[in-house]
Amino acid sequence: MLKVLSHVRAKPESAATLRELFRASLPATRAEPGCIRYVMLEHRRDPALLAFVEEWADDAAFKQHFTTPHMIALAAQLDTLVAEPPQMHKYEEIDPV
């Protein structure tokens, strides 16, 4: 199982717009084959900083996520809304519960 932690920093004037775009994509993302968990978080003191906690069945499911219509549409708008490129870090669980 693949675990991914991602951070996206919006431009201050675009924080609400970016948050709503991602929020609108959540149901479609969670319905994707191989998506086990997909949670969007907002930083408590910095509403321009969003984080995503993701679990995917495998790398193939994660890669497929970026080819879906909802993610292609969202990606087309990112450049005008983000302050810096999104950061993604992939992890493997080493001590399962």
N, C-alpha and C positions, 0 to 999 in steps of 0.2 A: 504494500500500500504506500502511496506517495503522499507526503504531507507538504503543503506549500504555505509559506507566510509571505504575504505581499503588503507593500505600503504604497499608497498613492497620495501625493500632496497636491491639493488644488491651489490655484491662484486664490488669494483671499476673496476676491470679488466673485469667484466661480464656485465656492465651496458648496453652497446649497444646490446649485444646478448639477454639479458632479455627483453629489450624494443621491439626488433623485434619479439620475440616469442609472447609476449602479443599482439602486433599490428596485427600479423597474425591471432590471435584468435578473434579479434574484430567482424568481419562480422558474424561469426558463433554464437558468444555469443549474438549479437544483434538480431539474427533471432530466438533465443530460445523462446518457448512459455512462456509468463509471464514476459519477459524482456521488460521493458518500456524505460529504459535509461541506457546506459553503456558507460562511458566516461573515457578515460585514460589521466592522466595529468603527466607531468614531472616537478619536482621542478626547479625553475628558476636558482638557484645557485648550485644545487646539482643534476646532471643528474643521479646519482645512486638511487635517491628516486622517485618512481612512486606512484601516488595516483589514486584511482578509485572511481568515483561517480556513484553509481548504484541505480536504482529503479526497484523493482520487484513487480509483482501483489500481491504476498503473500510469506510466508515462504516456502511453498512447491515448488514454482518456483525457489526460491533461492537455496534450497537444491538440486533440480534436476540439476541445473547448474553444480554442481561438479561431476555429473555422466555422463556428455556428453563426447564423444570421444576426442574432442579438449581440454577439461580441464584435462582429465585424462592424455593425452600425455604431456601437459604443466606441470602438477604437478610432473610427473616423472623426469623432468629436474630441478625442482626448487632447490633441495638441493645443487646442485653444483654451482648454480648461485647467491643465496641470501646470504646476510651477517647475517641475523637474520630471525626468523620466521615472515611471513606476519602478519599484524594486521588488524582485521576486527571489525567494530563496527556497530551494527544494531540500526536503529532509526525509530520511528514512527512520522509522521508529526502531530504537535499539533495545528498549526494555518494555515490551508490551505488557499491559495490565492483565 
